[in-house]
Amino acid sequence: MSRDWYILETVNRYEIQVGLSISCGIPNVESTTLDPEQDEAVKNIKYYEKLDKEQGALLENIIHRVEVPATSMKERGKVVVKRLYPKYVYIQMDHDAGTKNEIKTVVNNIYGVINLMGGWDHPQPLSEEEVQILLKQIGEAQIIDSVEFAEGDLVRILEGAFQDYTGRVQDINLDKRLAGVTIPIFGKETRVEIDIDKMVAA
């Protein structure tokens, strides 16, 4: 029996709670991204549906792993963890004609669950390429992209045409390492894009 990965769709902002219901309620389920010691967002969850022992035992050795991939960044000196795929929980399990009823009976009734991607009877497993991307993201979940300011903060520009200008951050693009900043030009607030490594909190 193969252990394929599947996507579980949840209510918006409820992916952590659903993940915890599975990881904490089913014996021997592994998880890298739902560790309260590593993730403040997980630690701060006060309520999630707890499966009873009978429900957990039903899926023992069927569901093996559950992950909610995240990335970390610094905002205003604090590490903030943000989910990469809101509303999605990734589960590795043995899904076939002999296990689908047990999976649906328990998982579909967890508060916050909407559906198994592709349906409960014939869900579509992730491709090998998609699995490799997922595992890479899980492995990088604790890499911190250091940014010492957040949207709305005042910053001072260190280099370039606007050196020594002070402006307010409107948006941040970590992929491009750029931030949109409004600064006064000829008496008018104007948005310019600045390399985030060339400015500091004012």
Number of C-alpha atoms within 10 A of each C-alpha: 8 9 15 18 24 24 21 25 20 23 15 12 13 18 24 25 24 27 28 23 20 29 23 18 21 26 17 14 20 18 19 14 22 24 14 12 9 14 19 14 16 18 12 9 12 7 9 18 16 18 18 10 11 11 17 20 14 17 23 14 13 20 26 22 20 26 25 26 26 21 18 19 19 16 17 14 12 12 17 15 21 15 18 14 12 18 21 28 23 21 26 21 23 21 24 14 9 9 16 16 13 15 23 16 14 16 22 16 13 20 16 21 22 17 17 24 15 13 11 18 15 13 17 15 19 16 12 11 8 12 15 12 12 18 13 12 17 18 14 14 22 16 12 14 13 15 20 19 21 19 15 12 16 17 23 19 23 17 14 10 8 14 12 13 16 20 23 21 23 17 15 20 12 13 6 9 13 17 23 20 25 21 21 12 11 7 7 9 13 13 17 15 16 20 17 20 15 13 20 15 17 12
